[in-house]
Amino acid sequence: QVQLVESGGGLVQAGGSLRLFCAASGLPFSTVAMRWYRQAPGKAREFVASISWSASTTYYADFVKGRFTISRDNAKNTVYLQMNSLKPEDTAVYYCNTRSGMDYWGKGTLVTVSS
């Protein structure tokens, strides 16, 4: 079955950096686009970034442009989210997502940015 496992979250001070990882299994990883979403306490889940299967195309939410970078390693079935210049408002649970016949989600990794 499809599994997405996020890691790399933690507590960081404002202005700091974190790198999130999403390890995928049970799907043809090198043929599917991958996405990161986030959900802050009391708020709806929102799109953060996406990357095409070949990594040739990426999209970002306006609020992370210039600060976050999505990338992937198809040999390792892993997608990354490099987060720089973190702000307290980036505090959220970050989820990995893909669509292969249906939507698949990981359980998320918590990022907490202190001011």
C-alpha positions in Angstrom: 0.0 0.0 0.0 1.0 3.6 -0.5 2.9 5.1 2.4 4.1 8.7 2.9 6.3 9.3 5.9 7.3 12.9 6.8 10.2 13.8 9.1 12.5 16.7 9.9 10.1 18.9 11.8 11.0 20.5 15.1 11.4 23.7 17.1 13.3 26.5 15.6 13.7 30.2 16.2 12.4 32.8 13.9 14.9 33.3 11.0 16.1 29.8 11.2 15.9 26.9 8.8 14.6 23.3 8.7 14.6 20.7 6.0 11.6 18.4 5.8 11.7 14.9 4.3 8.9 12.8 2.8 9.8 9.1 2.1 7.3 7.4 -0.2 6.7 3.7 -0.9 4.1 1.6 -2.6 3.7 3.8 -5.7 5.6 4.7 -8.9 7.3 7.6 -7.3 9.2 8.8 -10.3 6.0 9.2 -12.3 3.9 11.3 -9.9 3.9 14.9 -8.8 4.4 15.5 -5.1 3.1 18.3 -2.8 3.5 19.8 0.6 0.6 21.2 2.5 0.4 22.6 6.0 -2.2 23.0 8.7 -1.8 25.5 11.5 -3.8 25.2 14.7 -7.4 26.2 14.2 -6.9 26.7 10.4 -7.7 24.8 7.3 -5.0 22.8 5.5 -3.3 24.9 2.8 -1.1 24.3 -0.2 2.6 25.1 0.3 4.5 23.7 -2.7 4.5 21.1 -5.5 7.0 19.5 -7.8 6.4 17.6 -11.0 7.6 14.0 -11.5 10.7 15.2 -13.4 11.4 18.1 -11.0 11.2 20.4 -14.0 8.2 22.3 -12.7 7.6 23.7 -9.2 4.9 25.8 -7.7 4.8 27.7 -4.4 2.2 29.5 -2.4 2.8 33.2 -2.3 3.6 33.2 1.4 6.6 30.9 1.0 8.1 32.2 -2.3 11.7 33.0 -1.9 12.0 31.2 1.4 11.1 27.6 0.8 12.4 25.2 -1.9 10.8 21.9 -2.9 13.0 19.2 -4.5 13.0 15.5 -5.0 15.3 12.5 -5.4 13.6 9.8 -7.5 16.4 7.3 -6.8 15.5 7.6 -3.1 11.7 8.0 -3.4 12.0 11.1 -1.3 10.7 14.7 -1.6 12.2 17.5 0.4 11.1 20.9 1.6 14.0 23.3 2.5 12.6 26.1 4.7 14.6 29.2 5.3 13.9 32.5 7.0 11.2 30.8 9.1 8.5 33.0 10.7 6.3 32.2 13.7 3.3 32.1 11.2 5.0 29.1 9.6 4.2 27.1 12.7 2.0 24.1 11.5 1.9 20.4 10.8 3.4 19.9 7.4 2.0 17.1 5.3 3.2 15.3 2.2 0.7 14.5 -0.5 0.4 12.8 -3.9 -2.3 11.6 -6.2 -2.1 8.2 -7.8 -5.7 7.3 -8.5 -6.7 8.9 -5.3 -5.2 11.3 -2.8 -2.6 10.0 -0.3 -1.4 11.8 2.8 1.3 11.2 5.3 0.7 11.7 9.1 2.6 15.0 9.1 5.5 16.5 10.9 5.2 19.4 13.3 7.2 22.6 12.7 7.2 25.2 15.5 8.8 28.5 15.0 9.4 30.6 18.1 9.6 34.4 18.1 
